[in-house]
């Protein structure tokens, strides 16, 4: 939607063939569209999404994220209230 409002065209990557390095057969050229889509999904699930858990914060940052005694929670109550039509 934003692209159409800004008159920008969508840029896409077209994978019509895929070269895979295999230990047994050396290189394999794949041209089947279904196989290429499946292998691309597998690749991005393994390598694009981090598998490690985030590092834990040290004591200094844990302290920073604790509720502050000088801030009254009532000040922010109206932020989570649903808007009314009169606004």
Secondary structure as GFF3:
##gff-version 3
##sequence-region A 1 87
A	DSSP	alpha_helix	2	5	.	.	.	ID=ss1
A	DSSP	beta_strand	18	22	.	.	.	ID=ss2
A	DSSP	beta_strand	26	30	.	.	.	ID=ss3
A	DSSP	alpha_helix	33	47	.	.	.	ID=ss4
A	DSSP	alpha_helix	59	64	.	.	.	ID=ss5
A	DSSP	three_ten_helix	73	76	.	.	.	ID=ss6
A	DSSP	alpha_helix	77	80	.	.	.	ID=ss7
###
